[in-house]
Amino acid sequence: MEGAARDDTQDWLLPESAAPPLLAELEQRIDEALIVAKASEKAVMAVGDAALDAAQQARRAADLAERASAAALAAQPPEPAVAPASADPVEEAMRSFSERADRVMARLRALERRPRRARPASVGAGRRRPGG
C-alpha cells in the first residue's frame, strides 16, 4: 500500500484567515444586527410620525387658506360689467380718455378734502421776492 503517498490531515486544514467564523462569533454578529435593526425601526417610526404630523398640519393650513380665500372673495365688491369693446377706434379712445379723466377728478376731489398743512418756516426762507 502506498501509505506514504496518502494525504495528511494537516493538508486539509484551512489557514486562520480563511477559516469560517465560530458559532459564538456568528451569534455576536446576529445580536449586533438585531440592535441595529431595532434602532433603525425606531428611527423610521419617528420619521413616519413626523411625516403624519406634517401632513395633518398641511391639511389644517389648507383648510384655513381655503376659508380665508372664501372670506376674501365674499368681502370683495362684485366687479363691474366690462363694456364690450367697440369697433370704432375713435370711440374707444374717447372712452379711455373719459375713464382716465374720471380717475383724475376723483383724486383731485380727495386732495381737496384733505386739511391743509401749515408750511414750515424753512420752506422758501432763502428765496427773495421780486422787487424786495
C-alpha positions in Angstrom: 0.0 0.0 0.0 1.0 3.4 -0.6 0.8 4.8 3.0 3.4 7.4 2.4 1.5 8.9 -0.5 -1.7 9.4 1.5 -2.9 12.8 2.4 -2.1 14.1 5.8 -4.7 15.8 8.0 -2.6 19.0 8.0 -3.1 19.2 4.3 -6.8 19.8 4.8 -6.6 22.4 7.5 -7.5 26.0 6.4 -5.3 28.9 7.3 -6.8 31.1 10.1 -7.6 33.9 7.6 -9.8 31.6 5.6 -11.4 29.8 8.4 -15.2 30.2 8.8 -16.4 32.1 11.9 -17.1 30.2 15.0 -20.7 29.9 16.3 -20.0 32.4 19.1 -18.9 35.0 16.5 -22.0 34.4 14.4 -24.2 34.8 17.5 -22.4 38.1 18.3 -22.9 39.4 14.7 -26.6 38.4 14.9 -27.0 40.3 18.2 -25.4 43.4 16.7 -27.6 43.2 13.6 -30.7 43.0 15.8 -29.6 46.0 17.8 -29.0 48.0 14.5 -32.4 46.8 13.1 -34.3 47.8 16.3 -32.6 51.3 16.3 -33.4 51.7 12.6 -37.0 50.7 13.2 -37.3 53.3 16.0 -35.9 55.9 13.7 -38.2 55.0 10.8 -41.2 55.2 13.2 -40.1 58.6 14.4 -39.8 59.8 10.8 -43.2 58.3 10.0 -44.8 60.1 13.0 -43.2 63.4 12.0 -44.5 62.9 8.4 -48.0 62.2 9.7 -47.9 65.3 11.9 -46.6 67.4 8.9 -49.5 66.1 6.7 -52.0 67.0 9.4 -50.6 70.5 9.7 -50.6 70.9 6.0 -54.2 69.8 5.8 -55.2 72.3 8.6 -53.2 75.1 6.8 -55.0 74.2 3.5 -58.4 74.4 5.3 -57.5 77.8 6.8 -56.3 79.1 3.4 -59.5 77.9 1.8 -61.6 79.6 4.4 -59.5 82.8 4.1 -59.9 82.8 0.4 -63.7 82.3 0.6 -63.9 85.2 3.1 -61.7 87.4 0.9 -63.9 86.7 -2.1 -67.1 87.4 0.0 -65.6 90.7 1.1 -64.8 92.0 -2.4 -67.4 94.0 -4.1 -68.6 92.5 -7.4 -66.6 93.5 -10.4 -68.4 95.9 -12.7 -69.5 94.5 -16.0 -67.0 95.2 -18.7 -68.4 97.1 -21.6 -68.0 95.3 -24.9 -65.1 96.7 -27.0 -66.3 98.9 -29.7 -65.2 98.5 -33.3 -64.6 102.3 -33.7 -61.1 103.2 -32.5 -62.1 106.9 -32.0 -64.9 105.8 -29.8 -62.6 103.5 -27.8 -60.0 106.4 -27.4 -62.7 108.8 -26.2 -64.0 106.2 -23.7 -60.5 105.6 -22.4 -59.9 109.3 -22.1 -63.1 109.8 -20.2 -62.3 107.0 -17.8 -58.8 108.5 -17.1 -60.4 111.9 -16.6 -62.8 110.5 -14.1 -60.0 108.9 -12.1 -58.0 112.2 -12.1 -61.1 114.1 -10.9 -61.6 111.6 -8.1 -58.0 112.1 -7.0 -58.3 115.9 -7.1 -61.5 115.8 -5.0 -59.8 113.5 -2.5 -57.0 116.0 -2.2 -59.4 118.9 -1.9 -61.0 117.3 1.1 -57.7 116.9 2.9 -56.9 119.5 5.5 -54.0 121.8 4.5 -50.8 121.5 6.5 -49.0 124.6 7.7 -46.0 125.4 5.7 -42.7 125.1 7.7 -40.8 128.3 8.1 -37.7 126.9 6.5 -39.5 126.3 3.2 -38.9 129.3 0.9 -37.0 131.2 3.6 -33.9 131.5 1.3 -36.0 133.0 -1.6 -36.1 136.6 -2.4 -39.2 138.2 -3.6 -39.0 140.2 -6.8 -38.6 143.8 -6.1 -37.9 143.1 -2.4 
